[in-house]
Amino acid sequence: MAYEMKDNSMSLLKNGYKEEGDNKPDYTGNAKVGGVDMKASIWINKTKDGKTQLRGNFQKKDDAPF
């Protein structure tokens, strides 16, 4: 039986193609938002105060470059 993602959830893995200094996301994976299958991306950054910040986005699977 294949895994079926629940609505409004995501599953991410560390991006093995990210290299030091590039703009690729740190984590990529799949999501389901409002019943629509999406690709998800997360970047890890530091704020000016040195705190860890996670920033991400969703793209429809047909529009996603990865």
MOPAC internal coordinates of N, CA, C and O (Angstrom, degrees):
PM7 1SCF
backbone

  N    0.0000 0     0.00 0     0.00 0    0    0    0
  C    1.4543 1     0.00 0     0.00 0    1    0    0
  C    1.5291 1   109.07 1     0.00 0    2    1    0
  O    1.2310 1   120.36 1   -52.43 1    3    2    1
  N    1.2993 1   116.91 1   127.57 1    3    2    1
  C    1.4686 1   122.01 1  -179.16 1    5    3    2
  C    1.5230 1   110.35 1   -76.86 1    6    5    3
  O    1.2310 1   121.48 1   -30.85 1    7    6    5
  N    1.3267 1   114.76 1   149.15 1    7    6    5
  C    1.4640 1   120.90 1   177.36 1    9    7    6
  C    1.5163 1   109.56 1   -70.39 1   10    9    7
  O    1.2310 1   120.35 1   -48.25 1   11   10    9
  N    1.3206 1   116.94 1   131.75 1   11   10    9
  C    1.4594 1   121.14 1   175.99 1   13   11   10
  C    1.5245 1   108.58 1  -113.98 1   14   13   11
  O    1.2310 1   120.86 1   -59.70 1   15   14   13
  N    1.3047 1   115.97 1   120.30 1   15   14   13
  C    1.4568 1   121.17 1  -177.93 1   17   15   14
  C    1.5258 1   110.21 1   -68.99 1   18   17   15
  O    1.2310 1   121.09 1   -44.06 1   19   18   17
  N    1.3255 1   115.53 1   135.94 1   19   18   17
  C    1.4544 1   120.60 1   176.75 1   21   19   18
  C    1.5177 1   109.43 1   -77.10 1   22   21   19
  O    1.2310 1   120.81 1   -26.50 1   23   22   21
  N    1.3177 1   116.06 1   153.50 1   23   22   21
  C    1.4595 1   121.19 1  -179.66 1   25   23   22
  C    1.5277 1   110.83 1   -62.73 1   26   25   23
  O    1.2310 1   120.99 1   -35.97 1   27   26   25
  N    1.3195 1   115.71 1   144.03 1   27   26   25
  C    1.4663 1   124.58 1   179.85 1   29   27   26
  C    1.5268 1   112.59 1    60.03 1   30   29   27
  O    1.2310 1   121.41 1  -136.57 1   31   30   29
  N    1.3245 1   114.90 1    43.43 1   31   30   29
  C    1.4652 1   120.95 1   176.60 1   33   31   30
  C    1.5290 1   108.73 1  -138.91 1   34   33   31
  O    1.2310 1   121.02 1   -12.80 1   35   34   33
  N    1.3352 1   115.66 1   167.20 1   35   34   33
  C    1.4586 1   120.18 1   177.19 1   37   35   34
  C    1.5163 1   110.27 1  -148.31 1   38   37   35
  O    1.2310 1   121.33 1   -19.00 1   39   38   37
  N    1.3190 1   115.06 1   161.00 1   39   38   37
  C    1.4538 1   123.36 1   178.04 1   41   39   38
  C    1.5275 1   107.07 1  -136.18 1   42   41   39
  O    1.2310 1   120.50 1   -58.93 1   43   42   41
  N    1.3456 1   116.64 1   121.07 1   43   42   41
  C    1.4591 1   121.65 1  -175.38 1   45   43   42
  C    1.5226 1   111.46 1  -122.68 1   46   45   43
  O    1.2310 1   120.82 1   -29.65 1   47   46   45
  N    1.3236 1   116.03 1   150.35 1   47   46   45
  C    1.4635 1   123.10 1   173.79 1   49   47   46
  C    1.5221 1   108.16 1  -128.76 1   50   49   47
  O    1.2310 1   120.58 1   -27.36 1   51   50   49
  N    1.3264 1   116.50 1   152.64 1   51   50   49
  C    1.4600 1   121.57 1   177.73 1   53   51   50
  C    1.5277 1   108.86 1   -60.16 1   54   53   51
  O    1.2310 1   120.44 1   -44.19 1   55   54   53
  N    1.3183 1   116.76 1   135.81 1   55   54   53
  C    1.4560 1   122.94 1  -178.33 1   57   55   54
  C    1.5267 1   109.50 1   -76.98 1   58   57   55
  O    1.2310 1   120.00 1   -71.50 1   59   58   57
  N    1.3124 1   117.61 1   108.50 1   59   58   57
  C    1.4568 1   123.02 1  -179.85 1   61   59   58
  C    1.5221 1   114.24 1   -73.45 1   62   61   59
  O    1.2310 1   120.38 1   170.53 1   63   62   61
  N    1.3425 1   116.88 1    -9.47 1   63   62   61
  C    1.4643 1   121.22 1  -179.18 1   65   63   62
  C    1.5276 1   112.64 1   -97.73 1   66   65   63
  O    1.2310 1   120.02 1   176.69 1   67   66   65
  N    1.3277 1   117.57 1    -3.31 1   67   66   65
  C    1.4631 1   120.88 1  -179.69 1   69   67   66
  C    1.5222 1   109.07 1   -73.66 1   70   69   67
  O    1.2310 1   121.35 1   -45.73 1   71   70   69
  N    1.3347 1   115.03 1   134.27 1   71   70   69
  C    1.4626 1   121.29 1   176.77 1   73   71   70
  C    1.5168 1   109.01 1  -119.34 1   74   73   71
  O    1.2310 1   120.42 1   -22.87 1   75   74   73
  N    1.3042 1   116.81 1   157.13 1   75   74   73
  C    1.4642 1   122.46 1  -179.57 1   77   75   74
  C    1.5271 1   110.53 1   -53.72 1   78   77   75
  O    1.2310 1   120.45 1   -54.22 1   79   78   77
  N    1.3241 1   116.74 1   125.78 1   79   78   77
  C    1.4526 1   121.82 1   175.11 1   81   79   78
  C    1.5185 1   116.47 1    88.15 1   82   81   79
  O    1.2310 1   119.23 1   172.55 1   83   82   81
  N    1.3361 1   119.07 1    -7.45 1   83   82   81
  C    1.4622 1   117.84 1   178.89 1   85   83   82
  C    1.5363 1   110.66 1   -87.34 1   86   85   83
  O    1.2310 1   120.98 1    -6.20 1   87   86   85
  N    1.3261 1   115.72 1   173.80 1   87   86   85
  C    1.4675 1   120.81 1  -175.97 1   89   87   86
  C    1.5214 1   113.51 1   -99.61 1   90   89   87
  O    1.2310 1   120.25 1  -169.72 1   91   90   89
  N    1.3169 1   117.13 1    10.28 1   91   90   89
  C    1.4644 1   119.92 1   179.82 1   93   91   90
  C    1.5195 1   109.60 1   -66.80 1   94   93   91
  O    1.2310 1   120.18 1   -28.57 1   95   94   93
  N    1.3330 1   117.26 1   151.43 1   95   94   93
  C    1.4616 1   119.93 1   178.85 1   97   95   94
  C    1.5292 1   111.51 1   -65.48 1   98   97   95
  O    1.2310 1   121.05 1   -27.70 1   99   98   97
  N    1.3357 1   115.59 1   152.30 1   99   98   97
  C    1.4592 1   120.92 1   177.77 1  101   99   98
  C    1.5308 1   111.36 1   -75.72 1  102  101   99
  O    1.2310 1   120.55 1   147.14 1  103  102  101
  N    1.3252 1   116.56 1   -32.86 1  103  102  101
  C    1.4635 1   122.20 1   178.68 1  105  103  102
  C    1.5226 1   109.02 1  -134.88 1  106  105  103
  O    1.2310 1   120.42 1   -38.48 1  107  106  105
  N    1.3359 1   116.81 1   141.52 1  107  106  105
  C    1.4583 1   122.05 1   176.70 1  109  107  106
  C    1.5179 1   108.96 1  -135.93 1  110  109  107
  O    1.2310 1   121.24 1   -20.39 1  111  110  109
  N    1.3082 1   115.24 1   159.61 1  111  110  109
  C    1.4617 1   118.72 1   178.16 1  113  111  110
  C    1.5098 1   111.79 1   173.79 1  114  113  111
  O    1.2310 1   121.72 1    24.62 1  115  114  113
  N    1.3132 1   114.31 1  -155.38 1  115  114  113
  C    1.4576 1   121.97 1  -175.77 1  117  115  114
  C    1.5177 1   110.28 1  -114.97 1  118  117  115
  O    1.2310 1   121.68 1   -25.11 1  119  118  117
  N    1.3375 1   114.39 1   154.89 1  119  118  117
  C    1.4550 1   121.34 1   177.57 1  121  119  118
  C    1.5201 1   108.42 1  -146.82 1  122  121  119
  O    1.2310 1   121.52 1   -18.57 1  123  122  121
  N    1.3107 1   114.69 1   161.43 1  123  122  121
  C    1.4558 1   121.01 1   171.74 1  125  123  122
  C    1.5150 1   106.00 1  -130.79 1  126  125  123
  O    1.2310 1   120.59 1   -64.13 1  127  126  125
  N    1.3322 1   116.48 1   115.87 1  127  126  125
  C    1.4599 1   122.08 1  -175.84 1  129  127  126
  C    1.5265 1   108.32 1  -124.32 1  130  129  127
  O    1.2310 1   120.50 1   -61.04 1  131  130  129
  N    1.3164 1   116.64 1   118.96 1  131  130  129
  C    1.4649 1   119.89 1  -179.85 1  133  131  130
  C    1.5116 1   112.87 1    59.03 1  134  133  131
  O    1.2310 1   120.37 1  -148.33 1  135  134  133
  N    1.3319 1   116.90 1    31.67 1  135  134  133
  C    1.4602 1   122.28 1   179.54 1  137  135  134
  C    1.5161 1   114.67 1    82.89 1  138  137  135
  O    1.2310 1   120.08 1  -178.86 1  139  138  137
  N    1.3502 1   117.46 1     1.14 1  139  138  137
  C    1.4711 1   121.45 1  -178.37 1  141  139  138
  C    1.5345 1   109.18 1  -103.87 1  142  141  139
  O    1.2310 1   120.03 1   -51.00 1  143  142  141
  N    1.3273 1   117.55 1   129.00 1  143  142  141
  C    1.4606 1   121.63 1   176.60 1  145  143  142
  C    1.5236 1   109.33 1   -72.51 1  146  145  143
  O    1.2310 1   120.82 1   -50.72 1  147  146  145
  N    1.3356 1   116.04 1   129.28 1  147  146  145
  C    1.4508 1   122.43 1  -174.60 1  149  147  146
  C    1.5252 1   110.09 1  -132.15 1  150  149  147
  O    1.2310 1   121.14 1   -14.70 1  151  150  149
  N    1.3360 1   115.43 1   165.30 1  151  150  149
  C    1.4618 1   123.44 1   166.92 1  153  151  150
  C    1.5224 1   106.39 1  -100.19 1  154  153  151
  O    1.2310 1   120.09 1   -38.34 1  155  154  153
  N    1.3215 1   117.43 1   141.66 1  155  154  153
  C    1.4594 1   122.05 1  -179.76 1  157  155  154
  C    1.5223 1   109.67 1  -121.20 1  158  157  155
  O    1.2310 1   120.80 1   -35.36 1  159  158  157
  N    1.3229 1   116.07 1   144.64 1  159  158  157
  C    1.4691 1   122.57 1   178.11 1  161  159  158
  C    1.5182 1   108.88 1  -136.41 1  162  161  159
  O    1.2310 1   120.96 1   -39.14 1  163  162  161
  N    1.3479 1   115.78 1   140.86 1  163  162  161
  C    1.4639 1   121.50 1   178.26 1  165  163  162
  C    1.5280 1   108.67 1  -131.79 1  166  165  163
  O    1.2310 1   120.84 1   -45.07 1  167  166  165
  N    1.3418 1   116.00 1   134.93 1  167  166  165
  C    1.4565 1   123.21 1   173.72 1  169  167  166
  C    1.5160 1   108.43 1  -113.54 1  170  169  167
  O    1.2310 1   120.23 1   -38.85 1  171  170  169
  N    1.3306 1   117.17 1   141.15 1  171  170  169
  C    1.4652 1   122.66 1   177.02 1  173  171  170
  C    1.5228 1   107.51 1  -105.40 1  174  173  171
  O    1.2310 1   120.61 1   -56.30 1  175  174  173
  N    1.3288 1   116.45 1   123.70 1  175  174  173
  C    1.4596 1   122.22 1  -178.95 1  177  175  174
  C    1.5246 1   109.88 1  -129.91 1  178  177  175
  O    1.2310 1   120.96 1    -9.78 1  179  178  177
  N    1.3068 1   115.78 1   170.22 1  179  178  177
  C    1.4653 1   122.35 1   173.49 1  181  179  178
  C    1.5163 1   108.53 1  -114.08 1  182  181  179
  O    1.2310 1   120.16 1   -41.92 1  183  182  181
  N    1.3385 1   117.30 1   138.08 1  183  182  181
  C    1.4571 1   121.18 1   175.22 1  185  183  182
  C    1.5229 1   108.82 1   -79.77 1  186  185  183
  O    1.2310 1   120.65 1    -6.19 1  187  186  185
  N    1.3226 1   116.37 1   173.81 1  187  186  185
  C    1.4593 1   120.53 1   177.28 1  189  187  186
  C    1.5233 1   111.34 1   -61.15 1  190  189  187
  O    1.2310 1   120.61 1   152.70 1  191  190  189
  N    1.3277 1   116.44 1   -27.30 1  191  190  189
  C    1.4671 1   121.99 1   178.87 1  193  191  190
  C    1.5292 1   112.64 1   -83.67 1  194  193  191
  O    1.2310 1   120.16 1   178.16 1  195  194  193
  N    1.3393 1   117.30 1    -1.84 1  195  194  193
  C    1.4472 1   121.54 1   179.36 1  197  195  194
  C    1.5206 1   114.47 1    86.18 1  198  197  195
  O    1.2310 1   120.10 1  -171.52 1  199  198  197
  N    1.3254 1   117.41 1     8.48 1  199  198  197
  C    1.4618 1   121.11 1   178.57 1  201  199  198
  C    1.5325 1   109.71 1   -82.81 1  202  201  199
  O    1.2310 1   120.84 1   -30.55 1  203  202  201
  N    1.3142 1   116.00 1   149.45 1  203  202  201
  C    1.4605 1   121.16 1   178.09 1  205  203  202
  C    1.5228 1   109.56 1   -77.11 1  206  205  203
  O    1.2310 1   121.19 1   -47.26 1  207  206  205
  N    1.3315 1   115.33 1   132.74 1  207  206  205
  C    1.4556 1   121.80 1   179.12 1  209  207  206
  C    1.5186 1   108.40 1  -124.67 1  210  209  207
  O    1.2310 1   120.37 1   -48.43 1  211  210  209
  N    1.3199 1   116.90 1   131.57 1  211  210  209
  C    1.4576 1   122.65 1   174.24 1  213  211  210
  C    1.5200 1   107.89 1  -103.87 1  214  213  211
  O    1.2310 1   120.59 1   -49.57 1  215  214  213
  N    1.3318 1   116.47 1   130.43 1  215  214  213
  C    1.4552 1   122.76 1   179.41 1  217  215  214
  C    1.5111 1   107.12 1  -129.58 1  218  217  215
  O    1.2310 1   120.05 1   -42.62 1  219  218  217
  N    1.3158 1   117.51 1   137.38 1  219  218  217
  C    1.4485 1   118.79 1  -177.19 1  221  219  218
  C    1.5041 1   113.79 1  -150.23 1  222  221  219
  O    1.2310 1   121.65 1    -4.32 1  223  222  221
  N    1.3403 1   114.44 1   175.68 1  223  222  221
  C    1.4556 1   120.15 1   176.05 1  225  223  222
  C    1.5205 1   110.46 1  -152.48 1  226  225  223
  O    1.2310 1   121.89 1   -12.54 1  227  226  225
  N    1.3282 1   113.99 1   167.46 1  227  226  225
  C    1.4514 1   122.53 1   176.27 1  229  227  226
  C    1.5241 1   107.58 1  -123.48 1  230  229  227
  O    1.2310 1   120.73 1   -34.44 1  231  230  229
  N    1.3262 1   116.21 1   145.56 1  231  230  229
  C    1.4655 1   122.49 1   174.12 1  233  231  230
  C    1.5240 1   107.67 1  -137.26 1  234  233  231
  O    1.2310 1   121.19 1   -36.54 1  235  234  233
  N    1.3372 1   115.32 1   143.46 1  235  234  233
  C    1.4523 1   118.05 1   173.64 1  237  235  234
  C    1.5142 1   108.55 1   -59.12 1  238  237  235
  O    1.2310 1   119.92 1   -37.19 1  239  238  237
  N    1.2994 1   117.76 1   142.81 1  239  238  237
  C    1.4685 1   120.97 1  -176.30 1  241  239  238
  C    1.5217 1   112.57 1   -56.09 1  242  241  239
  O    1.2310 1   119.57 1   144.13 1  243  242  241
  N    1.3173 1   118.43 1   -35.87 1  243  242  241
  C    1.4724 1   120.76 1  -179.79 1  245  243  242
  C    1.5202 1   112.45 1   -68.25 1  246  245  243
  O    1.2310 1   119.89 1   153.76 1  247  246  245
  N    1.3442 1   117.82 1   -26.24 1  247  246  245
  C    1.4601 1   122.31 1  -176.85 1  249  247  246
  C    1.5251 1   112.65 1   -95.84 1  250  249  247
  O    1.2310 1   119.86 1   169.30 1  251  250  249
  N    1.3309 1   117.88 1   -10.70 1  251  250  249
  C    1.4670 1   121.88 1  -172.88 1  253  251  250
  C    1.5383 1   110.81 1   -74.86 1  254  253  251
  O    1.2310 1   120.27 1   -42.82 1  255  254  253
  N    1.3508 1   117.10 1   137.18 1  255  254  253
  C    1.4632 1   120.54 1  -179.90 1  257  255  254
  C    1.5304 1   113.67 1   -78.70 1  258  257  255
  O    1.2310 1   119.14 1   171.57 1  259  258  257
  N    1.3345 1   119.25 1    -8.43 1  259  258  257
  C    1.4644 1   121.64 1  -177.82 1  261  259  258
  C    1.4927 1   111.58 1  -119.45 1  262  261  259
  O    1.2310 1   120.10 1   180.00 1  263  262  261

